[in-house]
Amino acid sequence: MALGFGTLVVFGYGPVEPDGRPNVYARRAALAAGTLSGQGATKRLLITGGRTGGDDLPSEAVLLAGYLTRRLGVSSERLVLEEGARDTIDNLVFSANLLDAEGRADDRLGFLALRLHGPRIGYLADLVGLTGTFVALEGVIAERAERHCRFLEDLSRTPLYGDLAASQVRALRGLAQLPDFWLPPLGGLKSPERLRRLQKHPTVSKLGLPEDLTMFRQALRNRPRRYPEPHPDDMQRGLEAARG
């Protein structure tokens, strides 16, 4: 798969198992990332994921990095870890900050995640000002062997996958309908250019927030965060979208 990314952002999946292992979807993300790295499709992997199993367990990023180096033979020199993210908005905000700090904001970016995660990642990447190509991990894994296809099909019937599908639908509803679902975390952006771009967003520009960037960031962070309410049809809609 000749993709030629400068940086491939690999999204972790929580929660971390109680015994400290990455869960089955996180392990599949690592397998796909290792496959692409081995094919020379990316120069490096930016793994993003925080301590979703609790503060006493390693972060998703650390666990995936260990899986990549010990199980898949990826050099640790090709890995960059982002360990603060607790959700997808954090994944994008903190990854953008890291890329900016490294002077890598102009890298050709890829985003590696489950197929059902793609619309949410695309929406949020645009909000933070990151441009990249989405890569569904299922397609990468399926190329390795037929048994992986069967395994993924079995996984798509599990309750955990149903929960993931429902969470994607809820999040997309929140992004479309609840500005205070996504605005507070965006106060974590550090780049003045990204903040100015955000100020011009049609929803943000109508809120009467301060023009001064320091005050603007603080105003975002001070807004109480709201979450979309669950709906009985969320899981079914999410599963249908994933299959479509």
BAVOLUM-628683 format. One record per residue: residue number from 1; residue in three letters; x, y, z of N, C-alpha, C, O in turn. Coordinates in steps of 0.05 Angstrom, whole numbers, plus 5000, padded with zeros to 4 digits. Example, Ala and Ser with C-alpha at 12.3 -4.5 7.8 and 13.67 -1.06 7.14 Angstrom:
<rs>
nr, rest, n_c1, n_c2, n_c3, ca_c1, ca_c2, ca_c3, c_c1, c_c2, c_c3, o_c1, o_c2, o_c3
1, ALA, 5264, 4886, 5156, 5246, 4910, 5156, 5264, 4934, 5156, 5285, 4934, 5169
2, SER, 5257, 4955, 5142, 5273, 4979, 5143, 5258, 5001, 5157, 5268, 5023, 5161
</rs>
This chain:
<rs>
nr, rest, n_c1, n_c2, n_c3, ca_c1, ca_c2, ca_c3, c_c1, c_c2, c_c3, o_c1, o_c2, o_c3
1, MET, 5017, 4976, 5000, 5000, 5000, 5000, 5018, 5025, 5000, 5028, 5032, 5021
2, ALA, 5021, 5037, 4977, 5040, 5060, 4974, 5025, 5086, 4981, 5015, 5099, 4963
3, LEU, 5025, 5094, 5006, 5011, 5118, 5014, 5030, 5141, 5018, 5022, 5164, 5013
4, GLY, 5054, 5137, 5028, 5074, 5157, 5030, 5068, 5179, 5050, 5071, 5203, 5045
5, PHE, 5058, 5171, 5074, 5053, 5191, 5095, 5079, 5199, 5109, 5098, 5183, 5112
6, GLY, 5080, 5225, 5117, 5101, 5233, 5134, 5096, 5224, 5163, 5114, 5215, 5177
7, THR, 5071, 5227, 5171, 5062, 5218, 5198, 5035, 5205, 5195, 5016, 5216, 5183
8, LEU, 5032, 5181, 5206, 5007, 5167, 5207, 4997, 5169, 5236, 5010, 5158, 5254
9, VAL, 4974, 5182, 5241, 4963, 5185, 5268, 4947, 5159, 5273, 4928, 5153, 5259
10, VAL, 4954, 5145, 5294, 4941, 5119, 5301, 4924, 5124, 5325, 4934, 5131, 5347
11, PHE, 4898, 5120, 5322, 4879, 5125, 5344, 4877, 5100, 5362, 4870, 5078, 5352
12, GLY, 4882, 5104, 5388, 4878, 5082, 5407, 4849, 5077, 5412, 4832, 5094, 5406
13, TYR, 4843, 5054, 5424, 4816, 5048, 5432, 4816, 5038, 5460, 4830, 5020, 5468
14, GLY, 4799, 5051, 5476, 4795, 5043, 5504, 4768, 5030, 5508, 4753, 5027, 5489
15, PRO, 4764, 5021, 5532, 4782, 5024, 5554, 4804, 5003, 5554, 4801, 4981, 5543
16, VAL, 4827, 5010, 5567, 4848, 4990, 5572, 4836, 4968, 5589, 4821, 4973, 5607
17, GLU, 4844, 4943, 5583, 4834, 4920, 5598, 4843, 4922, 5627, 4864, 4934, 5633
18, PRO, 4827, 4911, 5646, 4834, 4912, 5675, 4861, 4900, 5681, 4874, 4908, 5700
19, ASP, 4870, 4881, 5664, 4897, 4869, 5669, 4919, 4885, 5656, 4942, 4876, 5656
20, GLY, 4912, 4908, 5645, 4933, 4926, 5633, 4939, 4921, 5604, 4958, 4932, 5594
21, ARG, 4923, 4904, 5591, 4928, 4899, 5562, 4911, 4918, 5545, 4890, 4927, 5554
22, PRO, 4920, 4924, 5521, 4903, 4939, 5503, 4879, 4921, 5495, 4882, 4897, 5492
23, ASN, 4856, 4933, 5491, 4833, 4916, 5483, 4835, 4907, 5454, 4854, 4914, 5440
24, VAL, 4816, 4891, 5446, 4819, 4877, 5420, 4820, 4897, 5397, 4833, 4892, 5377
25, TYR, 4805, 4919, 5399, 4806, 4938, 5377, 4832, 4954, 5377, 4842, 4960, 5355
26, ALA, 4843, 4960, 5400, 4869, 4973, 5401, 4890, 4955, 5389, 4908, 4964, 5375
27, ARG, 4889, 4929, 5395, 4909, 4910, 5384, 4906, 4909, 5353, 4927, 4907, 5339
28, ARG, 4882, 4911, 5343, 4878, 4911, 5313, 4889, 4937, 5302, 4900, 4937, 5280
29, ALA, 4886, 4959, 5316, 4898, 4984, 5307, 4928, 4982, 5305, 4941, 4992, 5286
30, ALA, 4940, 4969, 5326, 4969, 4965, 5325, 4978, 4947, 5302, 4998, 4952, 5289
31, LEU, 4962, 4926, 5297, 4969, 4908, 5275, 4968, 4923, 5248, 4986, 4919, 5232
32, ALA, 4948, 4939, 5244, 4946, 4954, 5219, 4968, 4975, 5217, 4980, 4978, 5196
33, ALA, 4975, 4988, 5239, 4996, 5008, 5239, 5023, 4994, 5233, 5039, 5004, 5218
34, GLY, 5028, 4971, 5246, 5052, 4957, 5241, 5055, 4947, 5212, 5076, 4947, 5200
35, THR, 5032, 4939, 5201, 5031, 4931, 5173, 5039, 4954, 5154, 5056, 4950, 5136
36, LEU, 5027, 4977, 5158, 5033, 5000, 5141, 5062, 5009, 5145, 5075, 5016, 5125
37, SER, 5072, 5008, 5169, 5099, 5016, 5174, 5118, 4997, 5160, 5138, 5005, 5148
38, GLY, 5112, 4971, 5161, 5129, 4951, 5148, 5129, 4953, 5118, 5148, 4946, 5105
39, GLN, 5107, 4963, 5107, 5105, 4967, 5078, 5118, 4993, 5069, 5119, 4999, 5045
40, GLY, 5127, 5009, 5087, 5139, 5034, 5080, 5119, 5056, 5073, 5125, 5075, 5059
41, ALA, 5094, 5052, 5082, 5072, 5071, 5075, 5073, 5096, 5092, 5059, 5115, 5086
42, THR, 5090, 5097, 5113, 5092, 5120, 5130, 5120, 5122, 5142, 5132, 5101, 5147
43, LYS, 5130, 5146, 5146, 5156, 5149, 5158, 5155, 5145, 5188, 5174, 5135, 5200
44, ARG, 5133, 5152, 5200, 5131, 5148, 5229, 5102, 5146, 5237, 5084, 5152, 5222
45, LEU, 5098, 5137, 5262, 5071, 5132, 5273, 5068, 5150, 5298, 5084, 5149, 5316
46, LEU, 5047, 5166, 5298, 5040, 5182, 5321, 5016, 5168, 5334, 4994, 5168, 5324
47, ILE, 5021, 5156, 5357, 5001, 5140, 5371, 4988, 5157, 5393, 5002, 5167, 5410
48, THR, 4962, 5160, 5391, 4948, 5177, 5410, 4928, 5162, 5427, 4911, 5148, 5416
49, GLY, 4929, 5165, 5453, 4911, 5152, 5471, 4920, 5154, 5500, 4943, 5148, 5506
50, GLY, 4903, 5162, 5518, 4910, 5166, 5546, 4904, 5143, 5564, 4902, 5120, 5554
51, ARG, 4902, 5148, 5589, 4899, 5127, 5610, 4870, 5121, 5614, 4858, 5127, 5635
52, THR, 4858, 5108, 5594, 4829, 5102, 5596, 4822, 5079, 5614, 4799, 5074, 5619
53, GLY, 4843, 5065, 5624, 4838, 5044, 5643, 4842, 5052, 5672, 4840, 5036, 5690
54, GLY, 4847, 5078, 5676, 4852, 5089, 5702, 4881, 5097, 5705, 4898, 5089, 5690
55, ASP, 4886, 5113, 5725, 4913, 5125, 5729, 4934, 5104, 5737, 4958, 5109, 5735
56, ASP, 4925, 5081, 5746, 4944, 5060, 5755, 4954, 5042, 5732, 4972, 5026, 5735
57, LEU, 4942, 5046, 5708, 4949, 5029, 5685, 4962, 5046, 5664, 4958, 5071, 5663
58, PRO, 4978, 5034, 5646, 4991, 5050, 5625, 4971, 5062, 5606, 4948, 5054, 5605
59, SER, 4980, 5082, 5591, 4963, 5095, 5572, 4959, 5077, 5547, 4974, 5058, 5543
60, GLU, 4938, 5083, 5532, 4934, 5068, 5507, 4958, 5070, 5489, 4967, 5051, 5476
61, ALA, 4970, 5094, 5488, 4993, 5099, 5470, 5017, 5082, 5478, 5030, 5070, 5461
62, VAL, 5022, 5080, 5504, 5045, 5063, 5513, 5040, 5034, 5507, 5058, 5020, 5498
63, LEU, 5015, 5025, 5511, 5009, 4997, 5506, 5011, 4990, 5476, 5022, 4969, 5469
64, LEU, 5001, 5007, 5459, 5003, 5002, 5431, 5032, 5003, 5421, 5040, 4988, 5404
65, ALA, 5047, 5022, 5433, 5076, 5023, 5425, 5090, 4997, 5433, 5107, 4987, 5418
66, GLY, 5084, 4987, 5457, 5096, 4962, 5465, 5089, 4939, 5447, 5105, 4922, 5440
67, TYR, 5064, 4938, 5438, 5054, 4917, 5420, 5069, 4920, 5393, 5077, 4899, 5382
68, LEU, 5072, 4944, 5384, 5086, 4948, 5358, 5115, 4940, 5359, 5125, 4928, 5340
69, THR, 5128, 4947, 5381, 5157, 4941, 5382, 5163, 4912, 5388, 5180, 4900, 5376
70, ARG, 5148, 4901, 5407, 5154, 4873, 5416, 5142, 4852, 5398, 5154, 4831, 5393
71, ARG, 5117, 4857, 5389, 5103, 4837, 5373, 5107, 4840, 5343, 5107, 4820, 5328
72, LEU, 5110, 4864, 5334, 5111, 4869, 5305, 5137, 4880, 5295, 5140, 4884, 5271
73, GLY, 5156, 4884, 5313, 5183, 4891, 5305, 5187, 4919, 5294, 5206, 4925, 5280
74, VAL, 5169, 4938, 5301, 5172, 4965, 5292, 5192, 4980, 5310, 5191, 4977, 5335
75, SER, 5211, 4994, 5298, 5231, 5008, 5314, 5218, 5030, 5331, 5201, 5045, 5321
76, SER, 5226, 5033, 5356, 5215, 5054, 5373, 5223, 5081, 5363, 5209, 5101, 5370
77, GLU, 5243, 5083, 5346, 5251, 5109, 5335, 5230, 5120, 5315, 5230, 5144, 5309
78, ARG, 5213, 5102, 5306, 5192, 5111, 5287, 5166, 5118, 5301, 5146, 5124, 5288
79, LEU, 5166, 5117, 5328, 5141, 5121, 5343, 5142, 5147, 5358, 5163, 5155, 5370
80, VAL, 5120, 5162, 5358, 5116, 5185, 5374, 5091, 5181, 5390, 5070, 5173, 5379
81, LEU, 5092, 5185, 5417, 5069, 5179, 5434, 5055, 5205, 5444, 5068, 5224, 5452
82, GLU, 5029, 5204, 5443, 5012, 5225, 5455, 4995, 5211, 5476, 4978, 5195, 5468
83, GLU, 4999, 5217, 5501, 4987, 5202, 5523, 4965, 5217, 5539, 4956, 5207, 5559
84, GLY, 4957, 5240, 5529, 4938, 5255, 5545, 4909, 5252, 5537, 4891, 5259, 5552
85, ALA, 4904, 5242, 5513, 4877, 5242, 5502, 4858, 5223, 5516, 4865, 5200, 5522
86, ARG, 4834, 5233, 5522, 4813, 5216, 5534, 4790, 5210, 5515, 4774, 5192, 5519
87, ASP, 4789, 5225, 5493, 4768, 5220, 5473, 4778, 5230, 5446, 4801, 5239, 5444
88, THR, 4762, 5228, 5425, 4771, 5234, 5398, 4778, 5264, 5394, 4796, 5270, 5380
89, ILE, 4763, 5281, 5407, 4770, 5310, 5405, 4797, 5314, 5417, 4814, 5328, 5404
90, ASP, 4803, 5303, 5440, 4830, 5305, 5451, 4851, 5294, 5432, 4872, 5306, 5428
91, ASN, 4845, 5271, 5420, 4864, 5259, 5401, 4873, 5279, 5380, 4897, 5281, 5375
92, LEU, 4854, 5293, 5369, 4861, 5312, 5347, 4874, 5337, 5358, 4893, 5347, 5346
93, VAL, 4864, 5348, 5380, 4875, 5372, 5392, 4904, 5368, 5400, 4922, 5383, 5393
94, PHE, 4909, 5346, 5416, 4936, 5341, 5426, 4955, 5333, 5404, 4979, 5339, 5405
95, SER, 4945, 5319, 5384, 4962, 5312, 5361, 4970, 5337, 5345, 4993, 5339, 5337
96, ALA, 4951, 5355, 5342, 4958, 5380, 5328, 4979, 5396, 5344, 4998, 5406, 5332
97, ASN, 4976, 5397, 5370, 4996, 5411, 5386, 5023, 5398, 5384, 5044, 5412, 5382
98, LEU, 5024, 5372, 5384, 5049, 5358, 5382, 5062, 5363, 5355, 5086, 5368, 5353
99, LEU, 5047, 5361, 5334, 5058, 5366, 5307, 5068, 5394, 5304, 5089, 5399, 5292
100, ASP, 5053, 5413, 5315, 5062, 5441, 5314, 5088, 5445, 5329, 5106, 5459, 5319
101, ALA, 5090, 5433, 5353, 5114, 5436, 5369, 5139, 5424, 5355, 5161, 5434, 5358
102, GLU, 5134, 5403, 5339, 5156, 5391, 5325, 5162, 5404, 5298, 5182, 5397, 5285
103, GLY, 5145, 5423, 5290, 5149, 5435, 5264, 5141, 5416, 5242, 5151, 5417, 5219
104, ARG, 5122, 5397, 5248, 5114, 5377, 5228, 5085, 5381, 5219, 5073, 5363, 5208
105, ALA, 5074, 5405, 5222, 5046, 5410, 5216, 5041, 5407, 5186, 5018, 5402, 5178
106, ASP, 5062, 5409, 5169, 5058, 5407, 5140, 5064, 5378, 5130, 5064, 5374, 5106
107, ASP, 5068, 5359, 5149, 5072, 5331, 5141, 5047, 5322, 5125, 5025, 5331, 5129
108, ARG, 5052, 5304, 5106, 5029, 5290, 5094, 5018, 5271, 5116, 5032, 5252, 5124
109, LEU, 4994, 5276, 5124, 4982, 5261, 5147, 4963, 5240, 5138, 4949, 5242, 5118
110, GLY, 4963, 5218, 5154, 4942, 5198, 5152, 4930, 5193, 5179, 4943, 5198, 5199
111, PHE, 4905, 5185, 5179, 4891, 5179, 5204, 4881, 5150, 5202, 4865, 5143, 5185
112, LEU, 4892, 5133, 5220, 4885, 5105, 5220, 4867, 5098, 5243, 4873, 5103, 5267
113, ALA, 4843, 5086, 5236, 4823, 5080, 5257, 4803, 5061, 5245, 4804, 5054, 5221
114, LEU, 4784, 5051, 5261, 4762, 5036, 5252, 4746, 5051, 5231, 4743, 5076, 5233
115, ARG, 4734, 5037, 5212, 4719, 5050, 5191, 4696, 5068, 5203, 4692, 5090, 5193
116, LEU, 4683, 5058, 5223, 4660, 5073, 5234, 4669, 5099, 5248, 4653, 5116, 5253
117, HIS, 4695, 5101, 5253, 4706, 5125, 5267, 4712, 5147, 5247, 4716, 5170, 5255
118, GLY, 4712, 5140, 5221, 4721, 5159, 5201, 4707, 5186, 5199, 4719, 5207, 5199
119, PRO, 4680, 5186, 5199, 4665, 5212, 5197, 4671, 5230, 5221, 4674, 5254, 5217
120, ARG, 4673, 5219, 5244, 4679, 5235, 5268, 4707, 5247, 5266, 4711, 5270, 5273
121, ILE, 4726, 5231, 5258, 4754, 5241, 5256, 4755, 5262, 5235, 4769, 5283, 5239
122, GLY, 4742, 5259, 5212, 4743, 5279, 5191, 4731, 5305, 5200, 4743, 5326, 5194
123, TYR, 4709, 5304, 5214, 4696, 5329, 5224, 4715, 5343, 5243, 4718, 5368, 5241
124, LEU, 4726, 5329, 5262, 4743, 5341, 5282, 4770, 5350, 5271, 4780, 5371, 5280
125, ALA, 4781, 5336, 5252, 4806, 5344, 5240, 4802, 5371, 5226, 4820, 5388, 5228
126, ASP, 4779, 5375, 5214, 4774, 5400, 5201, 4772, 5423, 5222, 4781, 5445, 5217
127, LEU, 4759, 5417, 5244, 4756, 5437, 5265, 4783, 5446, 5276, 4787, 5470, 5281
128, VAL, 4802, 5428, 5279, 4828, 5436, 5290, 4848, 5444, 5268, 4870, 5454, 5275
129, GLY, 4840, 5442, 5243, 4857, 5451, 5221, 4877, 5431, 5212, 4898, 5439, 5202
130, LEU, 4872, 5405, 5215, 4890, 5384, 5205, 4878, 5372, 5179, 4854, 5366, 5178
131, THR, 4895, 5369, 5159, 4886, 5357, 5134, 4901, 5331, 5130, 4926, 5330, 5132
132, GLY, 4886, 5310, 5126, 4898, 5283, 5123, 4880, 5264, 5109, 4857, 5270, 5102
133, THR, 4890, 5240, 5104, 4876, 5219, 5090, 4868, 5198, 5111, 4884, 5188, 5126
134, PHE, 4842, 5191, 5111, 4833, 5171, 5130, 4838, 5143, 5118, 4834, 5138, 5094
135, VAL, 4849, 5125, 5135, 4854, 5097, 5128, 4839, 5079, 5147, 4844, 5080, 5171
136, ALA, 4821, 5063, 5137, 4806, 5044, 5154, 4823, 5020, 5160, 4834, 5007, 5142
137, LEU, 4827, 5015, 5186, 4845, 4993, 5194, 4835, 4966, 5184, 4851, 4948, 5180
138, GLU, 4808, 4963, 5180, 4798, 4937, 5171, 4809, 4930, 5144, 4816, 4907, 5139
139, GLY, 4811, 4950, 5126, 4821, 4944, 5099, 4851, 4936, 5100, 4859, 4919, 5084
140, VAL, 4866, 4948, 5118, 4894, 4942, 5120, 4898, 4913, 5130, 4914, 4898, 5119
141, ILE, 4883, 4906, 5151, 4885, 4880, 5163, 4876, 4858, 5144, 4887, 4837, 5142
142, ALA, 4854, 4864, 5129, 4843, 4844, 5111, 4863, 4836, 5089, 4861, 4814, 5079
143, GLU, 4881, 4854, 5083, 4901, 4847, 5062, 4922, 4827, 5072, 4936, 4814, 5056
144, ARG, 4924, 4825, 5098, 4945, 4807, 5109, 4937, 4777, 5106, 4954, 4761, 5097
145, ALA, 4912, 4770, 5112, 4904, 4742, 5110, 4873, 4741, 5113, 4861, 4758, 5125
146, GLU, 4862, 4720, 5101, 4833, 4716, 5102, 4823, 4713, 5130, 4801, 4721, 5137
147, ARG, 4840, 4701, 5148, 4831, 4696, 5175, 4825, 4722, 5190, 4808, 4723, 5208
148, HIS, 4839, 4743, 5182, 4834, 4769, 5194, 4807, 4780, 5186, 4793, 4793, 5202
149, CYS, 4799, 4775, 5161, 4772, 4783, 5152, 4751, 4769, 5169, 4732, 4782, 5178
150, ARG, 4754, 4743, 5173, 4734, 4729, 5189, 4734, 4739, 5218, 4712, 4742, 5230
151, PHE, 4757, 4744, 5229, 4759, 4754, 5256, 4745, 4781, 5259, 4730, 4785, 5278
152, LEU, 4749, 4799, 5240, 4736, 4825, 5241, 4706, 4822, 5238, 4691, 4837, 5251
153, GLU, 4697, 4804, 5221, 4668, 4799, 5219, 4656, 4790, 5245, 4635, 4799, 5253
154, ASP, 4671, 4772, 5259, 4661, 4763, 5285, 4661, 4786, 5305, 4642, 4788, 5321
155, LEU, 4681, 4803, 5305, 4683, 4825, 5323, 4660, 4845, 5319, 4650, 4856, 5338
156, SER, 4651, 4848, 5294, 4630, 4867, 5288, 4603, 4859, 5300, 4584, 4874, 5299
157, ARG, 4602, 4834, 5310, 4577, 4825, 5322, 4577, 4825, 5353, 4558, 4817, 5366
158, THR, 4599, 4835, 5364, 4602, 4835, 5393, 4588, 4860, 5405, 4585, 4880, 5392
159, PRO, 4580, 4858, 5431, 4569, 4881, 5444, 4587, 4906, 5445, 4578, 4928, 5443
160, LEU, 4614, 4901, 5447, 4632, 4923, 5448, 4632, 4939, 5422, 4633, 4963, 5422
161, TYR, 4630, 4924, 5399, 4628, 4938, 5374, 4602, 4954, 5372, 4602, 4976, 5361
162, GLY, 4580, 4943, 5382, 4555, 4957, 5382, 4557, 4983, 5399, 4546, 5003, 5391
163, ASP, 4571, 4981, 5421, 4575, 5005, 5438, 4591, 5026, 5423, 4585, 5050, 5424
164, LEU, 4612, 5017, 5409, 4629, 5035, 5393, 4612, 5049, 5371, 4614, 5073, 5367
165, ALA, 4595, 5033, 5358, 4578, 5044, 5336, 4559, 5065, 5347, 4555, 5086, 5336
166, ALA, 4547, 5059, 5370, 4528, 5077, 5382, 4542, 5103, 5391, 4531, 5125, 5388
167, SER, 4566, 5101, 5402, 4581, 5124, 5411, 4588, 5142, 5387, 4589, 5167, 5391
168, GLN, 4593, 5131, 5364, 4600, 5147, 5341, 4575, 5163, 5332, 4578, 5187, 5326
169, VAL, 4552, 5151, 5332, 4527, 5165, 5325, 4522, 5188, 5344, 4515, 5210, 5336
170, ARG, 4524, 5182, 5370, 4519, 5203, 5390, 4539, 5226, 5387, 4531, 5249, 5388
171, ALA, 4564, 5219, 5382, 4585, 5240, 5379, 4579, 5258, 5355, 4582, 5282, 5356
172, LEU, 4571, 5245, 5332, 4565, 5261, 5308, 4541, 5279, 5313, 4540, 5301, 5303
173, ARG, 4522, 5269, 5328, 4498, 5286, 5335, 4507, 5309, 5353, 4498, 5332, 5349
174, GLY, 4525, 5304, 5371, 4535, 5325, 5388, 4551, 5346, 5372, 4548, 5370, 5377
175, LEU, 4567, 5337, 5353, 4582, 5355, 5337, 4564, 5373, 5320, 4570, 5396, 5315
176, ALA, 4542, 5362, 5311, 4524, 5377, 5294, 4505, 5395, 5309, 4497, 5416, 5299
177, GLN, 4498, 5387, 5334, 4476, 5401, 5348, 4485, 5415, 5374, 4471, 5433, 5383
178, LEU, 4507, 5407, 5385, 4515, 5418, 5412, 4543, 5431, 5410, 4563, 5417, 5415
179, PRO, 4545, 5456, 5405, 4571, 5469, 5405, 4587, 5464, 5430, 4612, 5462, 5430
180, ASP, 4573, 5463, 5453, 4587, 5460, 5478, 4596, 5431, 5483, 4607, 5425, 5504
181, PHE, 4591, 5414, 5464, 4603, 5387, 5465, 4632, 5389, 5455, 4649, 5375, 5466
182, TRP, 4637, 5405, 5434, 4664, 5405, 5422, 4680, 5431, 5428, 4705, 5431, 5425
183, LEU, 4667, 5452, 5436, 4682, 5477, 5440, 4701, 5476, 5464, 4724, 5484, 5460
184, PRO, 4693, 5467, 5488, 4712, 5468, 5510, 4739, 5454, 5505, 4760, 5465, 5511
185, PRO, 4739, 5430, 5494, 4765, 5417, 5489, 4782, 5432, 5469, 4807, 5430, 5470
186, LEU, 4770, 5446, 5451, 4786, 5461, 5431, 4801, 5484, 5443, 4819, 5495, 5431
187, GLY, 4794, 5491, 5468, 4810, 5511, 5482, 4838, 5501, 5489, 4855, 5516, 5497
188, GLY, 4842, 5475, 5484, 4869, 5464, 5488, 4888, 5468, 5465, 4912, 5462, 5468
189, LEU, 4878, 5479, 5443, 4896, 5484, 5420, 4916, 5506, 5428, 4908, 5526, 5441
190, LYS, 4940, 5503, 5420, 4961, 5523, 5427, 4969, 5541, 5404, 4979, 5563, 5408
191, SER, 4965, 5532, 5379, 4974, 5547, 5356, 4956, 5572, 5352, 4932, 5570, 5349
192, PRO, 4968, 5596, 5350, 4953, 5620, 5344, 4938, 5618, 5317, 4916, 5627, 5315
193, GLU, 4951, 5605, 5298, 4939, 5602, 5272, 4914, 5585, 5273, 4894, 5591, 5261
194, ARG, 4916, 5563, 5288, 4892, 5545, 5290, 4870, 5559, 5306, 4846, 5556, 5299
195, LEU, 4877, 5575, 5326, 4856, 5589, 5341, 4843, 5611, 5324, 4818, 5614, 5326
196, ARG, 4859, 5625, 5308, 4846, 5645, 5291, 4828, 5632, 5271, 4806, 5643, 5265
197, ARG, 4836, 5609, 5260, 4819, 5595, 5241, 4793, 5587, 5255, 4771, 5588, 5243
198, LEU, 4795, 5578, 5280, 4771, 5569, 5295, 4753, 5593, 5300, 4728, 5590, 5299
199, GLN, 4764, 5616, 5305, 4747, 5640, 5309, 4729, 5646, 5285, 4708, 5658, 5289
200, LYS, 4738, 5638, 5261, 4723, 5644, 5237, 4702, 5622, 5231, 4686, 5625, 5212
201, HIS, 4701, 5601, 5247, 4681, 5580, 5243, 4653, 5592, 5245, 4649, 5608, 5264
202, PRO, 4635, 5585, 5228, 4608, 5598, 5228, 4594, 5597, 5255, 4582, 5617, 5263
203, THR, 4596, 5575, 5270, 4584, 5573, 5296, 4598, 5590, 5316, 4585, 5604, 5332
204, VAL, 4624, 5589, 5316, 4641, 5603, 5336, 4638, 5633, 5333, 4637, 5648, 5352
205, SER, 4638, 5642, 5308, 4637, 5671, 5303, 4612, 5684, 5313, 4611, 5709, 5316
206, LYS, 4591, 5669, 5317, 4565, 5680, 5326, 4563, 5682, 5357, 4543, 5692, 5367
207, LEU, 4583, 5672, 5371, 4581, 5669, 5400, 4590, 5694, 5416, 4587, 5695, 5440
208, GLY, 4602, 5713, 5402, 4611, 5737, 5416, 4634, 5733, 5434, 4637, 5746, 5455
209, LEU, 4652, 5714, 5427, 4675, 5708, 5444, 4697, 5728, 5439, 4698, 5741, 5418
210, PRO, 4716, 5732, 5458, 4737, 5752, 5456, 4754, 5747, 5431, 4759, 5725, 5423
211, GLU, 4763, 5769, 5419, 4782, 5767, 5396, 4810, 5761, 5405, 4825, 5747, 5391
212, ASP, 4818, 5772, 5428, 4844, 5766, 5439, 4847, 5736, 5443, 4830, 5723, 5455
213, LEU, 4869, 5725, 5432, 4872, 5696, 5431, 4874, 5683, 5459, 4863, 5662, 5463
214, THR, 4888, 5696, 5477, 4891, 5685, 5504, 4863, 5684, 5517, 4856, 5665, 5530
215, MET, 4848, 5706, 5515, 4822, 5707, 5527, 4802, 5688, 5512, 4785, 5677, 5525
216, PHE, 4806, 5685, 5486, 4790, 5667, 5470, 4793, 5638, 5480, 4774, 5624, 5484
217, ARG, 4818, 5630, 5483, 4824, 5603, 5493, 4811, 5598, 5520, 4799, 5578, 5525
218, GLN, 4815, 5618, 5538, 4804, 5615, 5565, 4774, 5614, 5564, 4762, 5599, 5580
219, ALA, 4761, 5630, 5547, 4732, 5630, 5545, 4722, 5602, 5536, 4702, 5593, 5546
220, LEU, 4736, 5590, 5517, 4729, 5563, 5508, 4731, 5543, 5531, 4713, 5527, 5536
221, ARG, 4753, 5544, 5545, 4758, 5525, 5566, 4739, 5528, 5590, 4734, 5509, 5605
222, ASN, 4729, 5552, 5593, 4711, 5558, 5616, 4682, 5550, 5611, 4666, 5549, 5629
223, ARG, 4676, 5544, 5585, 4648, 5536, 5579, 4642, 5508, 5590, 4658, 5490, 5586
224, PRO, 4620, 5505, 5605, 4613, 5479, 5615, 4608, 5460, 5591, 4594, 5466, 5572
225, ARG, 4620, 5436, 5592, 4617, 5418, 5570, 4591, 5402, 5572, 4584, 5393, 5594
226, ARG, 4577, 5400, 5550, 4552, 5385, 5548, 4556, 5360, 5530, 4573, 5361, 5512
227, TYR, 4541, 5340, 5536, 4543, 5315, 5521, 4516, 5307, 5508, 4496, 5312, 5521
228, PRO, 4517, 5296, 5484, 4491, 5288, 5472, 4478, 5265, 5487, 4491, 5247, 5497
229, GLU, 4452, 5267, 5489, 4437, 5246, 5502, 4435, 5221, 5485, 4433, 5223, 5460
230, PRO, 4436, 5197, 5497, 4434, 5173, 5481, 4406, 5170, 5469, 4386, 5180, 5481
231, HIS, 4404, 5157, 5447, 4378, 5152, 5434, 4375, 5122, 5429, 4395, 5109, 5423
232, PRO, 4352, 5110, 5432, 4349, 5081, 5428, 4358, 5071, 5401, 4366, 5047, 5399
233, ASP, 4358, 5088, 5381, 4366, 5079, 5354, 4395, 5082, 5348, 4404, 5076, 5326
234, ASP, 4411, 5092, 5367, 4439, 5099, 5362, 4455, 5074, 5352, 4469, 5076, 5333
235, MET, 4452, 5052, 5366, 4467, 5028, 5359, 4460, 5018, 5331, 4478, 5013, 5315
236, GLN, 4435, 5016, 5325, 4427, 5006, 5299, 4436, 5025, 5277, 4446, 5015, 5256
237, ARG, 4433, 5050, 5281, 4443, 5069, 5260, 4473, 5068, 5257, 4483, 5070, 5234
238, GLY, 4487, 5065, 5279, 4516, 5063, 5277, 4525, 5038, 5262, 4543, 5039, 5246
239, LEU, 4512, 5016, 5268, 4519, 4991, 5255, 4513, 4992, 5225, 4528, 4982, 5208
240, GLU, 4490, 5004, 5218, 4483, 5007, 5190, 4503, 5024, 5175, 4511, 5019, 5153
241, ALA, 4512, 5046, 5188, 4531, 5064, 5176, 4558, 5050, 5172, 4571, 5053, 5151
242, ALA, 4566, 5034, 5191, 4591, 5019, 5189, 4591, 4999, 5167, 4611, 4995, 5153
243, ARG, 4568, 4987, 5162, 4566, 4967, 5141, 4563, 4979, 5113, 4570, 4967, 5093
244, GLY, 4553, 5005, 5113, 4548, 5018, 5088, 4572, 5027, 5074, 4570, 5039, 5052
</rs>
